């Protein structure tokens, strides 16, 4: 039995790599703040796939450590603007002219951009924490914010340009349980006391004065201590520090409050805390809050900025104007609780920063990049190959997100001069998206056409290309893809890009049949069914010579109802014992158990009345030799296997799913069954084998129907017209 997996070509398409994989980011300093944490976390985690170049404008006495493999350019003296101009020239000449500007002033950003570098300002705080007025952002094409709240502040202030949200989730630390005893001893805090931790620089934003009053109220109810991990920043920070110390004494809390100052890896202190408090007056998205939740600690925080955007049971949000008592009660409730580690704790948010670095406005071109999940022997892939063979009047390339490639398809594509590359061997959503975005920008593709692509890859790519004028076309088989998109709701939340935003970003949404579609795409939706070439040989003789031969053209999989077809043939044998069943197609590699069951069910009849041939690239040439074809499927678009059978005049039976009913008009161009149960299929098969007059009519009508409505020429013309339009 030739029940085989899809073949992978010995000659795989080459893996495409960016020409220059160095990414640029500029930051005001590396002082001990949250924005600096974000950029260094990204720099460290991008290695080794991506090289990072950091431009640091000012030195600080106390800084976060920089990973040794990160290239750092430090500016010195009074000639910072001129130095930035020179750096901007160097960035412009690289293959990746994008530079994210963290906490830079307008004149500093303008100096970088003077030679043509694409500078994207990053806002790390809510409006109250902006270093400059919104007018300073004029001239920027795009802006990144760290939360939806920051983005809303931006829009509410009058910003009309592009804005993208990247919520940075820091690296989850492996916390040392022994740290609890170590730090409590160092801070002279009893083991059984309730310890409230706060992490952040001493500045007005953090509202430590209010936190002291909360501790005062809490201490009346519990044996409680407060630890503030953080120190003064900038020149005014030292006066704030002195004010804080004085207030501690005034409230008689000098034995209840510890001020250890800055600790490079503040998260290592978390085991010493019982809860974390964040009394900030404004926030973008607090790294300290996220790290505490990932450390399994409850957090009581002000309901400001992006604090509530990544929800979790361990986070209690308090109104900004709530009194000390409300905070005290929330802390008492949180003490002793052990919230679960958030589901988002290991989400690689840092890779969103890489994606933001890779996309930049491209010049006008006519190039189209087709992105497909694989190039195996499926119907969707066959349609793409047919499109490539036609040599439509556009320059295009195929990028494969995976390594499942039919050697036949790849051979044909090469022979027809179609360039094919791969995004990588290992399944990684972010890697695929990074490759797509980098390729689009570096090789100047005007249009990206998704051709059966994972929903997460589409979301990431569309989010990243939102800053560009790259056209995006989504070719979807039907409503199953809408379901897949809906199943990514949590992922959409984490990347801050919804399916509604995705559909709004599309230039065209193409369906394989007239079915349901997102209402956001109402004006963009077009129907382009698959097309098949006119075969050189068609069926002309509908008399059965010898034994009746039934053919199934499709992969061995639950979605193709292989076991139901086998059960149906056993019912057929009760009346027509010599009928044969012939399968063309490969077994799906991720359904091994199903394939084994198929083998078990057919063991006694193998190569007697049931035959398996594996995948055959040109099975259409053999179809006229059979008497009836069966094509069943779940979540079908416009099944190519059915079109091929009809094109040669072979009577066909299919189930009413997706676009099948547009091909099989019941008792006119074929037989359509409602349910894929063995009994109903067996009745249709018996009818097909015994009623030659009906089958002759269906075969001839089916052949004419395909030539009239599903020709290759029609499909090519429609795709050519659409791609021409979106390329303008």
C-alpha positions as CSV (number, residue, x, y, z in Angstrom):
1,X,0.0,0.0,0.0
2,X,1.4,3.4,-1.0
3,X,-0.1,5.4,1.8
4,X,2.7,8.0,1.9
5,X,3.4,11.4,3.4
6,X,3.6,14.5,1.2
7,X,6.9,14.6,-0.5
8,X,9.6,17.1,0.3
9,X,11.8,18.0,-2.6
10,X,15.4,17.1,-2.3
11,X,16.0,20.4,-4.0
12,X,14.3,22.8,-1.6
13,X,13.7,26.5,-2.5
14,X,16.5,28.5,-0.9
15,X,16.0,30.3,2.4
16,X,15.9,34.0,2.0
17,X,17.9,36.1,4.4
18,X,18.0,39.9,4.8
19,X,21.0,41.5,3.1
20,X,21.8,43.5,6.2
21,X,20.4,42.3,9.4
22,X,21.6,45.2,11.6
23,X,18.8,47.1,13.4
24,X,19.1,50.7,14.7
25,X,17.7,52.3,17.8
26,X,18.5,55.6,19.4
27,X,17.8,56.5,23.0
28,X,18.5,59.6,25.2
29,X,20.4,57.6,27.8
30,X,20.6,54.2,29.5
31,X,19.6,55.5,32.9
32,X,17.7,53.2,35.1
33,X,14.2,53.6,33.7
34,X,11.5,51.5,32.0
35,X,12.1,52.7,28.5
36,X,15.8,51.8,28.8
37,X,14.8,48.4,30.1
38,X,12.7,47.8,27.1
39,X,15.3,48.7,24.5
40,X,18.0,46.7,26.3
41,X,15.8,43.7,26.7
42,X,15.0,43.7,23.0
43,X,18.7,44.2,22.1
44,X,19.7,41.2,24.2
45,X,16.9,38.9,23.0
46,X,17.2,39.8,19.3
47,X,20.7,38.3,19.3
48,X,22.0,36.3,17.5
49,X,19.6,36.4,14.6
50,X,19.6,40.2,14.4
51,X,22.4,42.6,15.1
52,X,21.5,45.7,17.1
53,X,23.1,49.1,16.9
54,X,22.3,51.4,19.8
55,X,22.9,55.1,19.6
56,X,23.1,56.6,23.1
57,X,23.0,60.4,23.3
58,X,24.1,61.0,26.9
59,X,26.0,59.2,29.6
60,X,24.7,58.7,33.1
61,X,26.5,57.9,36.3
62,X,24.2,55.0,36.9
63,X,23.2,52.9,33.9
64,X,21.7,49.5,32.9
65,X,24.4,47.1,31.7
66,X,24.6,46.7,27.9
67,X,25.0,43.2,26.5
68,X,28.6,42.7,25.1
69,X,27.4,41.7,21.6
70,X,25.4,45.0,21.1
71,X,27.1,47.7,19.1
72,X,26.9,51.0,20.9
73,X,27.7,54.4,19.6
74,X,27.9,57.0,22.4
75,X,27.8,60.7,21.6
76,X,29.9,63.1,23.6
77,X,30.3,66.8,24.0
78,X,28.3,69.7,22.7
79,X,28.2,68.5,19.0
80,X,25.4,65.9,19.5
81,X,23.3,67.3,16.6
82,X,26.2,67.2,14.2
83,X,27.1,63.7,15.3
84,X,23.5,62.6,14.8
85,X,23.6,63.9,11.3
86,X,26.6,61.8,10.5
87,X,24.9,58.7,12.1
88,X,21.8,59.4,10.1
89,X,23.8,59.4,6.8
90,X,25.2,55.9,7.8
91,X,21.8,54.6,8.6
92,X,20.4,55.8,5.3
93,X,23.0,54.0,3.3
94,X,22.3,50.7,5.0
95,X,19.8,48.1,3.8
96,X,17.6,48.9,6.8
97,X,17.2,52.7,7.1
98,X,14.7,52.5,10.0
99,X,15.7,53.8,13.4
100,X,13.4,53.8,16.4
101,X,13.8,57.0,18.5
102,X,13.2,56.4,22.2
103,X,12.9,59.6,24.3
104,X,14.7,61.8,21.7
105,X,13.8,65.5,21.3
106,X,12.5,66.8,18.0
107,X,15.8,68.5,16.9
108,X,17.6,65.2,17.7
109,X,15.1,63.2,15.6
110,X,15.3,65.7,12.8
111,X,19.1,65.5,12.7
112,X,18.9,61.7,12.3
113,X,16.3,62.0,9.5
114,X,18.1,64.8,7.6
115,X,19.8,62.4,5.1
116,X,16.7,60.2,4.6
117,X,16.8,57.8,7.5
118,X,13.3,56.6,8.5
119,X,12.9,57.7,12.1
120,X,10.0,56.4,14.2
121,X,9.4,58.2,17.5
122,X,8.4,55.9,20.5
123,X,6.2,57.3,23.3
124,X,6.7,55.4,26.5
125,X,4.3,57.3,28.7
126,X,0.8,58.7,28.9
127,X,0.3,62.3,28.0
128,X,1.2,63.7,31.4
129,X,4.7,62.1,30.9
130,X,5.4,63.4,27.4
131,X,8.7,65.3,27.3
132,X,7.4,67.6,24.5
133,X,4.1,68.9,23.1
134,X,2.4,67.0,20.3
135,X,3.5,69.7,17.9
136,X,7.0,68.4,18.1
137,X,5.9,65.3,16.4
138,X,4.9,67.1,13.2
139,X,6.8,65.7,10.3
140,X,6.8,62.1,11.7
141,X,5.1,59.6,9.5
142,X,4.6,57.0,12.1
143,X,4.6,56.8,15.9
144,X,4.9,53.8,18.3
145,X,3.3,53.8,21.7
146,X,3.6,51.2,24.5
147,X,-0.1,51.0,25.2
148,X,-3.5,51.7,23.8
149,X,-4.0,54.3,26.5
150,X,-0.9,56.2,25.2
151,X,-2.2,55.9,21.6
152,X,-5.6,57.3,22.7
153,X,-3.9,60.2,24.3
154,X,-2.0,60.8,21.1
155,X,-5.2,60.8,18.9
156,X,-7.2,62.8,21.4
157,X,-4.4,65.5,21.3
158,X,-4.9,65.8,17.5
159,X,-2.5,63.4,16.0
160,X,-3.7,62.2,12.6
161,X,-0.8,60.1,11.4
162,X,-0.1,56.4,11.8
163,X,0.2,55.0,15.3
164,X,1.1,51.4,16.3
165,X,1.0,49.9,19.8
166,X,3.7,47.5,21.1
167,X,3.1,46.3,24.6
168,X,6.5,45.1,25.8
169,X,6.4,42.0,28.0
170,X,9.7,41.6,29.8
171,X,11.6,38.4,30.0
172,X,10.3,36.1,32.7
173,X,12.9,35.5,35.4
174,X,13.8,32.3,37.2
175,X,13.4,33.7,40.7
176,X,15.6,32.3,43.5
177,X,13.4,31.2,46.5
178,X,16.4,31.9,48.8
179,X,16.2,35.5,47.9
180,X,13.3,36.0,50.3
181,X,15.5,35.3,53.3
182,X,18.5,37.1,51.9
183,X,16.8,40.4,51.2
184,X,14.7,40.4,54.3
185,X,17.8,39.9,56.4
186,X,19.5,42.7,54.5
187,X,16.6,45.0,55.0
188,X,16.1,44.0,58.6
189,X,12.6,42.8,58.1
190,X,11.0,39.9,60.1
191,X,10.2,36.8,58.1
192,X,6.5,36.8,59.1
193,X,5.9,40.5,58.3
194,X,3.9,41.6,55.3
195,X,6.2,43.3,52.8
196,X,4.9,45.6,50.1
197,X,7.3,46.2,47.3
198,X,7.6,49.1,44.9
199,X,10.0,49.3,42.0
200,X,10.8,52.5,40.1
201,X,13.0,55.6,40.1
202,X,12.2,58.2,42.7
203,X,10.3,60.9,40.8
204,X,7.0,62.7,41.0
205,X,5.3,60.3,38.6
206,X,5.6,57.4,41.1
207,X,3.7,59.3,43.9
208,X,5.7,57.7,46.7
209,X,4.4,60.3,49.1
210,X,0.9,58.8,48.8
211,X,2.4,55.3,49.1
212,X,3.8,56.2,52.5
213,X,0.4,57.3,53.7
214,X,-1.1,54.0,52.4
215,X,1.6,52.1,54.5
216,X,0.7,54.2,57.5
217,X,-3.0,53.1,57.2
218,X,-2.0,49.5,56.5
219,X,0.3,49.3,59.5
220,X,-2.6,50.0,61.8
221,X,-4.1,46.7,60.6
222,X,-1.1,44.5,59.8
223,X,2.6,44.2,60.7
224,X,3.5,45.7,57.3
225,X,6.7,47.1,55.7
226,X,7.4,49.0,52.5
227,X,10.5,48.5,50.3
228,X,11.1,51.0,47.5
229,X,13.7,49.7,45.0
230,X,14.9,52.7,43.0
231,X,16.9,55.8,43.3
232,X,17.0,59.4,42.2
233,X,17.3,60.3,38.5
234,X,18.5,63.5,36.9
235,X,19.4,66.6,38.9
236,X,16.1,67.1,40.6
237,X,16.0,63.5,41.7
238,X,18.2,64.1,44.7
239,X,15.9,66.8,46.2
240,X,13.0,64.4,45.7
241,X,14.9,61.7,47.5
242,X,15.6,64.0,50.4
243,X,11.9,65.0,50.5
244,X,11.0,61.3,50.6
245,X,13.4,60.6,53.5
246,X,12.0,63.6,55.5
247,X,8.5,62.5,55.0
248,X,9.3,59.0,56.2
249,X,10.6,60.5,59.4
250,X,7.6,62.8,59.7
251,X,5.2,59.9,59.4
252,X,7.3,57.9,61.9
253,X,7.9,55.1,59.3
254,X,11.7,55.1,59.4
255,X,11.6,51.5,60.8
256,X,8.9,50.4,58.3
257,X,10.4,51.7,55.1
258,X,13.6,50.4,53.3
259,X,15.3,52.4,50.6
260,X,17.9,50.1,49.1
261,X,18.3,52.3,46.0
262,X,18.8,51.0,42.5
263,X,19.3,47.2,42.1
264,X,20.4,46.3,38.5
265,X,18.1,43.3,38.4
266,X,15.2,44.5,40.5
267,X,13.1,41.5,39.7
268,X,15.4,39.3,41.8
269,X,13.9,41.1,44.9
270,X,10.4,39.9,44.1
271,X,10.5,36.7,46.3
272,X,11.0,39.0,49.3
273,X,7.7,40.7,48.7
274,X,4.2,39.6,49.6
275,X,2.6,42.1,47.2
276,X,3.6,44.9,44.9
277,X,2.1,48.4,44.9
278,X,2.1,50.9,42.0
279,X,0.8,54.4,42.9
280,X,1.9,56.1,39.7
281,X,0.0,59.2,38.6
282,X,0.5,58.2,35.0
283,X,2.0,55.2,33.2
284,X,2.5,53.9,29.7
285,X,2.7,50.3,30.7
286,X,4.6,49.5,33.9
287,X,7.4,46.9,33.5
288,X,7.4,46.5,37.3
289,X,3.7,45.6,37.3
290,X,4.2,43.0,34.6
291,X,7.3,41.5,36.2
292,X,5.5,41.2,39.6
293,X,2.6,39.3,38.0
294,X,5.0,37.0,36.2
295,X,6.7,36.4,39.5
296,X,3.4,35.1,41.0
297,X,2.8,38.2,43.1
298,X,-0.5,40.2,43.5
299,X,-0.3,43.8,42.4
300,X,-2.4,46.8,43.5
301,X,-2.0,49.6,41.1
302,X,-3.5,52.9,40.0
303,X,-6.0,52.6,37.1
304,X,-3.9,54.8,34.7
305,X,-2.4,54.4,31.3
306,X,-2.0,50.8,30.1
307,X,-2.2,49.2,33.5
308,X,-5.3,47.3,32.8
309,X,-4.7,46.4,29.1
310,X,-3.2,43.0,29.8
311,X,-5.7,41.7,32.3
312,X,-4.9,39.2,35.1
313,X,-6.6,38.0,38.3
314,X,-3.7,39.1,40.4
315,X,-4.0,42.7,39.4
316,X,-6.3,45.0,41.4
317,X,-6.8,48.5,39.9
318,X,-7.6,51.4,42.1
319,X,-9.0,54.8,41.0
320,X,-6.4,57.6,40.9
321,X,-8.4,59.7,43.4
322,X,-9.2,56.8,45.8
323,X,-8.4,57.4,49.5
324,X,-5.7,55.6,51.4
325,X,-8.3,53.3,53.0
326,X,-9.4,51.8,49.7
327,X,-5.7,51.0,48.9
328,X,-5.2,49.6,52.3
329,X,-8.3,47.3,51.9
330,X,-7.1,46.1,48.5
331,X,-3.6,45.4,49.9
332,X,-5.1,43.4,52.8
333,X,-7.2,41.4,50.3
334,X,-4.2,40.7,48.1
335,X,-1.8,39.6,50.9
336,X,-1.5,35.9,51.1
337,X,-2.9,35.3,47.7
338,X,-0.9,33.4,45.1
339,X,-2.2,34.3,41.7
340,X,-1.4,32.0,38.8
341,X,1.4,32.9,36.4
342,X,-0.2,34.8,33.5
343,X,-0.8,33.0,30.2
344,X,1.0,35.8,28.5
345,X,4.2,35.5,30.6
346,X,6.2,33.9,27.9
347,X,4.9,35.8,24.9
348,X,7.8,37.1,22.8
349,X,6.7,40.7,22.7
350,X,10.3,41.8,22.1
351,X,9.9,40.5,18.5
352,X,7.3,43.1,17.8
353,X,10.1,45.7,18.2
354,X,12.2,43.8,15.6
355,X,9.2,43.8,13.2
356,X,8.8,47.5,13.7
357,X,12.4,47.9,12.6
358,X,12.0,46.0,9.4
359,X,9.2,47.8,7.6
360,X,9.6,51.2,5.8
361,X,7.9,52.9,3.0
362,X,8.9,51.4,-0.3
363,X,9.3,53.0,-3.7
364,X,6.8,52.5,-6.5
365,X,7.0,49.2,-8.2
366,X,4.9,46.5,-9.8
367,X,6.3,43.6,-7.9
368,X,4.0,41.1,-6.1
369,X,5.0,38.7,-3.3
370,X,2.8,35.7,-3.0
371,X,3.0,34.2,0.5
372,X,1.8,30.6,1.0
373,X,2.0,28.2,3.9
374,X,3.5,25.4,1.7
375,X,3.9,24.2,-1.8
376,X,2.6,20.7,-1.3
377,X,0.3,19.0,-3.8
378,X,-3.0,20.5,-2.5
379,X,-5.6,22.3,-4.6
380,X,-4.8,25.8,-3.4
381,X,-1.1,25.4,-4.2
382,X,-2.0,24.0,-7.6
383,X,-4.0,27.2,-8.4
384,X,-0.9,29.2,-7.4
385,X,1.3,27.2,-9.6
386,X,-1.2,27.6,-12.5
387,X,-1.1,31.4,-11.9
388,X,2.7,31.4,-12.0
389,X,2.8,29.3,-15.2
390,X,0.6,31.9,-16.9
391,X,3.2,34.5,-16.7
392,X,0.8,37.3,-15.9
393,X,2.0,40.8,-16.7
394,X,3.4,41.4,-13.2
395,X,6.8,40.6,-11.7
396,X,6.2,38.3,-8.8
397,X,7.8,35.8,-6.4
398,X,6.6,33.1,-4.1
399,X,7.6,32.9,-0.5
400,X,6.9,29.7,1.3
401,X,6.4,29.7,5.1
402,X,7.5,26.2,5.8
403,X,9.4,23.4,4.0
404,X,6.6,21.2,2.6
405,X,7.2,21.4,-1.1
406,X,6.0,19.2,-3.9
407,X,9.0,18.3,-6.2
408,X,6.6,18.4,-9.1
409,X,5.4,21.9,-8.3
410,X,8.8,23.2,-7.6
411,X,10.1,21.7,-10.9
412,X,7.4,23.4,-12.9
413,X,7.9,26.7,-11.2
414,X,11.6,26.7,-11.9
415,X,11.0,25.7,-15.5
416,X,8.6,28.7,-15.9
417,X,11.1,31.1,-14.4
418,X,9.2,31.7,-11.2
419,X,11.4,32.6,-8.3
420,X,10.6,30.6,-5.1
421,X,12.2,31.1,-1.7
422,X,11.5,29.9,1.9
423,X,11.1,31.9,5.1
424,X,12.8,29.1,7.1
425,X,12.7,25.4,8.1
426,X,11.4,25.8,11.6
427,X,7.8,26.8,12.3
428,X,8.0,30.1,14.0
429,X,5.3,32.7,13.4
430,X,7.5,35.7,14.2
431,X,10.4,34.4,12.0
432,X,8.1,34.0,9.1
433,X,6.6,37.5,9.6
434,X,10.1,39.0,9.9
435,X,11.2,37.5,6.7
436,X,8.1,38.7,4.8
437,X,8.4,42.2,6.1
438,X,12.1,42.4,5.5
439,X,11.8,41.0,2.0
440,X,8.9,43.4,1.1
441,X,11.0,46.4,2.2
442,X,14.4,45.4,0.9
443,X,13.3,44.1,-2.4
444,X,10.6,46.7,-3.1
445,X,7.5,44.6,-3.4
446,X,4.4,46.8,-4.0
447,X,1.9,44.1,-3.1
448,X,1.7,41.1,-0.7
449,X,-0.8,38.4,-1.6
450,X,-1.6,35.9,1.2
451,X,-2.4,32.6,-0.3
452,X,-3.6,30.2,2.4
453,X,-1.5,31.6,5.3
454,X,-1.7,31.1,9.0
455,X,-3.8,33.8,10.6
456,X,-1.1,34.9,13.1
457,X,1.4,35.4,10.3
458,X,-1.1,37.6,8.5
459,X,-1.8,39.7,11.6
460,X,1.8,40.3,12.3
461,X,2.7,41.1,8.7
462,X,-0.3,43.5,8.3
463,X,0.5,45.2,11.6
464,X,4.1,45.8,10.6
465,X,3.2,47.0,7.1
466,X,0.7,49.4,8.5
467,X,3.3,52.1,8.3
468,X,3.9,51.6,4.6
469,X,1.8,51.9,1.5
470,X,2.3,48.2,0.6
471,X,-0.9,46.8,-0.7
472,X,-2.2,43.6,1.0
473,X,-4.5,41.1,-0.7
474,X,-5.9,38.1,1.2
475,X,-7.0,35.1,-0.9
476,X,-9.2,32.9,1.3
477,X,-10.9,29.6,0.6
478,X,-13.9,30.7,2.7
479,X,-15.5,31.0,6.2
480,X,-13.1,28.4,7.8
481,X,-10.4,31.1,7.6
482,X,-12.7,33.5,9.4
483,X,-13.0,31.0,12.2
484,X,-9.3,30.6,12.3
485,X,-8.9,34.4,12.7
486,X,-11.5,34.5,15.5
487,X,-9.5,31.8,17.3
488,X,-6.5,34.2,17.6
489,X,-8.3,36.7,19.9
490,X,-5.8,36.3,22.7
491,X,-2.9,36.7,20.2
492,X,-4.6,39.8,18.8
493,X,-4.7,41.3,22.2
494,X,-1.1,40.7,22.9
495,X,0.1,42.2,19.7
496,X,-2.3,45.1,19.9
497,X,-3.7,44.4,16.5
498,X,-7.3,43.2,16.0
499,X,-8.9,41.3,13.2
500,X,-11.0,44.4,12.6
501,X,-7.8,46.4,12.1
502,X,-6.5,43.6,9.8
503,X,-9.6,43.7,7.6
504,X,-9.4,47.5,7.5
505,X,-5.8,47.3,6.4
506,X,-6.6,44.9,3.4
507,X,-6.8,46.4,0.0
508,X,-8.7,43.4,-1.4
509,X,-10.3,40.3,0.1
510,X,-10.7,37.5,-2.4
511,X,-13.0,34.5,-1.8
512,X,-13.1,31.3,-3.8
513,X,-16.9,31.1,-3.7
514,X,-19.8,33.3,-2.9
515,X,-20.1,32.9,0.9
516,X,-20.0,34.8,4.1
517,X,-17.3,37.4,4.6
518,X,-16.3,40.0,7.2
519,X,-18.5,43.1,7.1
520,X,-15.4,45.2,7.4
521,X,-14.4,43.9,3.9
522,X,-17.8,44.5,2.2
523,X,-16.5,47.0,-0.3
524,X,-13.2,45.1,-0.8
525,X,-14.5,41.5,-1.4
526,X,-14.3,39.8,-4.7
527,X,-15.1,36.3,-5.8
528,X,-12.5,34.5,-7.9
529,X,-13.0,30.8,-8.1
530,X,-10.2,28.4,-9.0
531,X,-9.7,27.7,-12.6
532,X,-8.4,24.6,-14.4
533,X,-6.8,24.2,-17.8
534,X,-8.8,22.6,-20.6
535,X,-7.6,18.9,-20.6
536,X,-6.4,17.3,-23.8
537,X,-8.3,14.1,-23.1
538,X,-11.9,13.9,-21.9
539,X,-14.3,11.0,-21.1
540,X,-16.5,10.1,-24.1
541,X,-17.6,6.5,-23.2
542,X,-19.8,6.2,-20.1
543,X,-20.4,2.4,-20.4
544,X,-18.8,0.3,-17.7
545,X,-16.2,-2.1,-19.2
546,X,-15.3,-4.7,-16.7
547,X,-15.6,-3.7,-13.0
548,X,-16.9,-0.3,-11.9
549,X,-14.0,1.9,-10.9
550,X,-14.5,4.7,-8.3
551,X,-11.8,7.3,-7.9
552,X,-11.0,9.6,-4.9
553,X,-8.5,12.4,-5.6
554,X,-7.5,14.0,-2.4
555,X,-5.3,13.6,0.7
556,X,-5.9,10.9,3.3
557,X,-7.3,12.9,6.2
558,X,-10.3,13.3,8.5
559,X,-11.3,16.5,6.7
560,X,-11.6,14.4,3.5
561,X,-13.8,11.8,5.1
562,X,-11.5,8.9,4.0
563,X,-12.9,6.4,6.5
564,X,-16.5,7.3,5.6
565,X,-15.8,6.7,2.0
566,X,-14.3,3.3,2.9
567,X,-17.4,2.5,4.9
568,X,-19.6,3.5,2.0
569,X,-17.8,1.2,-0.5
570,X,-18.5,-1.7,1.9
571,X,-22.2,-1.0,1.6
572,X,-21.9,-0.7,-2.2
573,X,-20.3,-4.2,-2.2
574,X,-23.5,-5.6,-0.8
575,X,-25.1,-4.9,-4.2
576,X,-22.1,-4.5,-6.5
577,X,-19.4,-6.8,-5.1
578,X,-16.9,-6.2,-7.9
579,X,-16.8,-2.4,-7.5
580,X,-13.3,-1.0,-7.0
581,X,-12.1,2.1,-5.0
582,X,-9.0,3.9,-6.1
583,X,-7.2,6.6,-4.0
584,X,-4.8,9.3,-5.3
585,X,-3.3,11.4,-2.5
586,X,-0.9,11.5,0.4
587,X,-1.6,10.9,4.0
588,X,-1.4,14.0,6.2
589,X,1.7,13.8,8.4
590,X,0.0,15.2,11.5
591,X,-2.7,12.5,11.3
592,X,-0.6,9.4,11.8
593,X,-3.3,7.6,13.9
594,X,-5.9,8.3,11.2
595,X,-3.6,6.9,8.5
596,X,-3.0,3.7,10.5
597,X,-6.8,3.3,11.0
598,X,-7.3,3.7,7.3
599,X,-4.7,0.9,6.7
600,X,-6.4,-1.3,9.3
601,X,-9.9,-0.8,7.7
602,X,-8.6,-1.7,4.2
603,X,-6.2,-4.4,5.0
604,X,-8.2,-7.4,3.8
605,X,-9.2,-5.7,0.5
606,X,-5.9,-4.0,-0.2
607,X,-4.9,-4.3,-3.9
608,X,-8.0,-6.4,-4.5
609,X,-10.9,-4.0,-4.4
610,X,-9.2,-1.0,-2.7
611,X,-6.0,0.6,-4.2
612,X,-3.8,3.5,-2.9
613,X,-1.4,5.2,-5.4
614,X,-0.1,8.1,-3.3
615,X,0.1,11.6,-4.7
616,X,0.2,11.8,-8.5
617,X,0.9,15.3,-10.0
618,X,-0.9,14.7,-13.3
619,X,-3.8,12.5,-12.1
620,X,-6.1,14.5,-14.4
621,X,-4.7,12.5,-17.3
622,X,-5.9,9.2,-15.7
623,X,-9.3,10.4,-14.6
624,X,-11.2,9.6,-17.9
625,X,-10.4,5.9,-17.3
626,X,-12.6,5.8,-14.2
627,X,-16.4,5.7,-13.9
628,X,-17.3,8.0,-11.1
629,X,-15.3,10.4,-8.8
630,X,-15.9,11.1,-5.1
631,X,-14.7,14.4,-3.6
632,X,-15.7,15.0,0.0
633,X,-14.3,17.7,2.3
634,X,-14.8,19.9,5.3
635,X,-14.2,23.7,5.1
636,X,-13.8,23.6,1.4
637,X,-13.3,26.6,-0.8
638,X,-13.3,25.8,-4.4
639,X,-12.0,22.2,-4.6
640,X,-9.6,21.7,-7.5
641,X,-10.0,17.9,-7.4
642,X,-13.6,18.3,-8.2
643,X,-13.0,20.8,-11.0
644,X,-10.5,18.5,-12.6
645,X,-12.9,15.6,-12.5
646,X,-15.7,17.7,-14.1
647,X,-13.3,19.1,-16.7
648,X,-12.7,15.7,-18.1
649,X,-16.4,14.8,-18.1
650,X,-16.2,12.4,-15.2
651,X,-19.4,12.1,-13.2
652,X,-18.8,13.3,-9.7
653,X,-20.3,13.1,-6.2
654,X,-19.5,15.7,-3.6
655,X,-20.9,17.1,-0.3
656,X,-22.6,20.4,0.1
657,X,-19.8,22.3,1.7
658,X,-18.1,25.7,0.8
659,X,-18.1,26.3,-2.9
660,X,-18.8,22.7,-3.9
661,X,-22.5,23.5,-4.7
662,X,-21.3,26.1,-7.2
663,X,-19.6,23.3,-9.1
664,X,-22.0,20.4,-8.5
665,X,-25.5,21.5,-9.3
666,X,-27.5,18.6,-8.0
667,X,-28.6,16.2,-10.8
668,X,-27.5,18.7,-13.4
669,X,-23.7,18.7,-13.2
670,X,-23.3,16.1,-10.5
671,X,-24.7,14.5,-7.4
672,X,-24.6,16.5,-4.2
673,X,-25.1,14.8,-0.8
674,X,-26.0,16.8,2.3
675,X,-24.2,14.7,4.9
676,X,-21.0,12.7,4.6
677,X,-22.4,9.6,6.1
678,X,-21.7,6.2,4.5
679,X,-25.3,5.4,3.8
680,X,-26.1,8.5,1.8
681,X,-22.8,8.2,-0.1
682,X,-23.4,4.5,-0.9
683,X,-26.9,5.2,-2.3
684,X,-25.4,7.9,-4.6
685,X,-22.6,5.6,-5.7
686,X,-25.0,2.7,-6.5
687,X,-27.1,5.1,-8.5
688,X,-24.1,6.4,-10.4
689,X,-22.9,2.9,-11.3
690,X,-26.3,1.7,-12.3
691,X,-27.8,4.7,-14.2
692,X,-25.6,5.3,-17.2
693,X,-28.0,7.7,-18.9
694,X,-28.0,10.0,-15.8
695,X,-24.2,9.8,-15.5
696,X,-23.7,10.6,-19.2
697,X,-25.8,13.7,-18.8
698,X,-24.0,14.8,-15.6
699,X,-20.6,14.1,-17.1
700,X,-21.2,16.1,-20.2
701,X,-23.0,19.0,-18.3
702,X,-20.2,19.1,-15.8
703,X,-17.6,19.4,-18.5
704,X,-19.4,22.3,-20.1
705,X,-20.0,23.9,-16.8
706,X,-16.3,24.0,-15.9
707,X,-15.3,25.3,-19.3
708,X,-17.9,28.1,-19.0
709,X,-17.5,29.2,-15.4
710,X,-14.2,27.8,-14.1
711,X,-11.7,28.1,-16.9
712,X,-8.1,28.9,-16.2
713,X,-8.3,31.9,-18.5
714,X,-11.1,33.5,-16.4
715,X,-9.1,33.0,-13.2
716,X,-6.0,34.5,-14.6
717,X,-7.8,37.5,-16.0
718,X,-9.4,38.3,-12.7
719,X,-6.2,38.0,-10.7
720,X,-4.3,40.1,-13.2
721,X,-6.9,42.9,-13.1
722,X,-7.0,42.9,-9.3
723,X,-3.3,43.0,-8.9
724,X,-2.9,45.6,-11.6
725,X,-5.4,47.8,-9.7
726,X,-3.8,47.5,-6.2
727,X,-0.4,48.0,-7.7
728,X,-1.3,51.5,-9.0
